[in-house]
Amino acid sequence: MTTADVTVRGAGIFGLSVAWACLRRGARVKVIDPNGVAAGASGGIVGALAPHTPDNWYDKKEFQRDSLLMAESYWADVAQVSGHDPGYGRVGRLQPIMNERGLKLAHDRVEGAKTHWLGQAEWQVVKASDLGHWAPYSPMGLIARDTLSARIHPRRATHALAAAIQEKGGVFSTEGEPEGVEVWATGLAGLEQLTHELGKEIGVGTKGQAALLAYNNPTAPQIYASDVYIVPHNDGTVAVGSTNEKTYDRPTETDEKLDELLERVFGVLPQLKTAKILSRWAGVRPRAIGRRPLLGAHPTREKTYIANGGFKIGFGVAPKMGDAMADLILDGQNTIPTDFRVESIL
Ligand SMILES: Cc1cc2nc3c(=O)[nH]c(=O)nc-3n(C[C@H](O)[C@H](O)[C@H](O)COP(=O)(O)OP(=O)(O)OC[C@H]3O[C@@H](n4cnc5c(N)ncnc54)[C@H](O)[C@@H]3O)c2cc1C
């Protein structure tokens, strides 16, 4: 007798989000990962859940918006079932407006949000002087603030989701035979495997480095400025990241590129300069060609599915991605945006 309807390979945020959605719909789920929970990119520390801008609208933005709007109740449910705090908070985001062009774009986005964010979030232009000491420097004294952005603690959230899955009867192991349908959510290893199997490039990794600082400002908005994210968590820390390295020798080691990033962070918010650096972290993002999630039926294997390509927004799109995959796997309904489908890159 089988004990699982769905076997998920990969215990990162993608695999676990698919497992959770299937479990919530009554399927029996097994998760296999030889390296354990959050061993890959999902073991990170940054956790910006940041929307694409609400102008120049297209379906990738819509998918991400829906996912970000789902996130609050999704993570509240995970916290309630698991008893663990994923560190979710809808704190918003600040971005300094640097010049007249930036101001025009910001006004376009104010209008775009009115049209596309369903009255559930806003893009605003506010005075830096109204934001106190947490305002990033803007030569115009103006900041774009959106109220859709949130933050999460990636590593804690992934472990909380794993605990919730176990609590609801999902089974975890580091090895074993698949049962039922299979979902390959194996991140970079999966993209490399597909590339090898199909004889064409399906995706690559881009390395990112980040740091965690001791600084307590739990309800402050995240900041995106000078190409860095500054993300206050609810545990007395602020995460900063990330580098974007297309070539790398040591995927999980930090180096002087992180020191350069920290200098940029201190330029944006000088008060962080005296904060103790608690940890430095590096990982590799799974980036499918086209920089979009890669979801759907496996191109060559029966009863097998792929959930990959989270790249820089894996945590942001995870709730909706899990649902779309469960629609396909359990109900045969393909609700995945056309551009995200595996067949779109074949
Ligand atoms: C520095 C950095 C900062 C980031 N910041 C953000 C951010 O602010 N916001 C955001 O949304 N995203 C961010 N991301 C991206 C996010 O972390 C990824 O999109 C996401 O973690 C990808 O999840 P995944 O489950 O696809 O892959 P992974 O987390 O890498 O999981 C893949 C899993 O598959 C397992 N595996 C490999 N081979 C096998 C096999 N044969 N069988 C079974 N299991 C296998 C691995 O052990 C691993 O656990 C960041 C990433 C990095 C590196």
The ligand as an ORCA input file, in Angstrom:
! r2SCAN-3c Opt
* xyz 0 1
  C      21.807     35.942     -0.968
  C      20.382     35.662     -1.346
  C      19.390     36.549     -1.024
  C      18.060     36.304     -1.388
  N      17.111     37.195     -0.996
  C      15.808     36.937     -1.277
  C      14.813     37.827     -0.830
  O      15.117     38.836     -0.195
  N      13.521     37.535     -1.135
  C      13.167     36.413     -1.847
  O      11.973     36.190     -2.104
  N      14.110     35.545     -2.276
  C      15.418     35.803     -2.013
  N      16.387     34.959     -2.462
  C      15.995     33.869     -3.352
  C      15.441     32.679     -2.611
  O      16.298     32.336     -1.560
  C      15.307     31.526     -3.624
  O      14.497     31.919     -4.721
  C      14.657     30.300     -2.982
  O      15.288     29.974     -1.780
  C      14.715     29.107     -3.932
  O      14.084     28.051     -3.280
  P      14.145     26.573     -3.844
  O      13.352     25.744     -2.923
  O      13.804     26.558     -5.285
  O      15.697     26.186     -3.810
  P      16.610     25.745     -2.571
  O      16.280     26.481     -1.343
  O      18.025     25.848     -3.052
  O      16.206     24.250     -2.311
  C      16.560     23.187     -3.151
  C      16.679     21.949     -2.285
  O      16.833     20.820     -3.120
  C      17.682     19.895     -2.453
  N      18.169     18.912     -3.417
  C      19.172     19.043     -4.315
  N      19.279     17.892     -5.032
  C      18.316     17.037     -4.581
  C      17.893     15.710     -4.934
  N      18.503     15.024     -5.907
  N      16.864     15.150     -4.269
  C      16.213     15.831     -3.291
  N      16.579     17.093     -2.916
  C      17.610     17.681     -3.555
  C      18.731     20.770     -1.809
  O      19.352     20.097     -0.723
  C      17.906     21.969     -1.356
  O      17.476     21.838     -0.016
  C      17.721     35.149     -2.116
  C      18.722     34.226     -2.424
  C      20.044     34.463     -2.063
  C      21.103     33.454     -2.403
*
